[in-house]
């Protein structure tokens, strides 16, 4: 993400220097190597900046915003896990009527929780034999 933003700034700079898109491509490929934008993307951004675009950030995309992992749902999952940390994703999903994938996303990304496995007890069992 950061690399593509830097490349867009570089393309904008080249447009201001009145470099053509064909002249800009080799410079970007030399500077950014394998992380370089495709030729098609470079031409598209070059054209946009040449036509007067100033903003190097992407336009907001249309579409339905994600509402399932809202702050309210994160709070509901956190409260449920505070009562019993051993609840499964499936059980939380059924209780709160939210899909399992969203529950997994909330638990792992928003709450930063992950499943841990007890390894020390298995070593004790082996040493007893």
C-alpha positions in Angstrom: 0.0 0.0 0.0 2.7 2.4 1.0 4.8 1.5 -2.1 1.9 2.2 -4.5 1.3 5.6 -2.9 4.9 6.5 -3.3 4.7 5.4 -6.9 1.7 7.6 -7.5 3.6 10.5 -6.1 6.5 9.8 -8.4 4.1 9.6 -11.4 2.6 12.9 -10.4 6.2 14.4 -10.1 7.0 13.1 -13.6 3.8 14.7 -15.0 4.9 18.0 -13.5 8.3 17.6 -15.1 6.4 17.0 -18.4 7.7 13.4 -18.8 5.6 11.1 -20.9 4.1 7.9 -19.5 6.6 6.0 -21.7 9.5 7.8 -20.1 8.0 7.4 -16.6 7.7 3.6 -16.8 11.4 2.7 -16.9 12.2 5.1 -14.1 9.5 3.5 -11.9 10.7 -0.1 -12.8 14.3 0.9 -11.9 13.3 2.5 -8.6 10.6 0.0 -7.4 11.7 -3.2 -9.0 9.3 -6.1 -8.5 6.9 -3.9 -6.5 6.4 -1.6 -9.4 2.9 -0.9 -10.7 1.9 -2.5 -14.0 2.3 -0.5 -17.2 -1.4 -0.2 -17.5 -1.8 1.3 -14.0 1.1 3.7 -14.6 -0.6 4.9 -17.9 -3.9 5.3 -16.0 -2.4 7.4 -13.2 -0.3 9.4 -15.6 -3.3 10.3 -17.6 -5.3 11.2 -14.5 -2.5 13.5 -13.2 -2.0 15.0 -16.7 -5.8 15.9 -16.8 -5.5 17.8 -13.5 -6.0 15.3 -10.7 -4.2 16.4 -7.6 -5.0 13.7 -5.0 -2.7 10.6 -5.0 -5.1 8.6 -2.8 -7.7 6.2 -4.2 -11.2 7.4 -4.6 -13.8 6.1 -2.2 -15.4 3.0 -3.5 -19.1 2.5 -3.7 -20.6 -0.5 -2.0 -22.1 -1.7 1.1 -20.0 -0.9 4.2 -19.1 -3.7 6.5 -21.6 -3.6 9.4 -21.1 -7.0 10.9 -17.8 -6.2 12.7 -19.2 -2.9 14.1 -18.2 -1.6 17.5 -21.5 -2.9 18.9 -20.9 -6.5 17.7 -17.3 -6.3 19.0 -18.6 -5.3 22.4 -21.2 -8.1 22.3 -18.6 -10.7 21.4 -16.2 -9.4 24.1 -18.9 -9.5 26.8 -19.8 -13.0 25.8 -16.1 -14.1 25.9 -15.6 -12.4 29.3 -18.3 -14.7 30.7 -16.7 -17.9 29.3 -13.4 -17.7 27.3 -13.8 -21.3 26.2 -16.7 -20.6 23.9 -16.3 -21.8 20.3 -16.7 -19.6 17.3 -19.7 -21.7 16.3 -21.5 -21.2 19.6 -20.8 -17.5 19.7 -22.1 -17.3 16.1 -25.3 -19.1 17.0 -25.9 -17.1 20.2 -25.4 -13.6 18.6 -26.7 -14.5 15.1 -23.6 -13.4 13.3 -21.7 -15.4 10.7 -18.8 -17.6 11.9 -16.4 -15.8 9.6 -17.2 -12.4 11.1 -17.0 -13.8 14.6 -13.6 -15.3 13.8 -12.5 -11.9 12.4 -13.7 -10.0 15.5 -12.0 -12.5 17.9 -8.7 -12.7 16.1 -8.3 -9.1 14.7 -10.4 -6.8 16.7 -9.9 -8.5 20.1 -6.5 -9.9 19.3 -7.3 -13.3 20.8 -5.9 -16.6 19.6 -6.2 -20.2 20.5 -3.4 -21.5 22.7 -2.6 -25.1 23.3 -1.2 -26.5 26.5 2.2 -27.9 25.6 3.7 -28.3 29.1 1.2 -30.9 30.2 2.0 -33.1 27.3 5.7 -33.1 28.3 4.8 -34.0 31.8 2.8 -37.0 30.6 5.7 -38.2 28.5 8.1 -37.9 31.4 5.8 -40.0 33.7 6.3 -43.1 31.5 
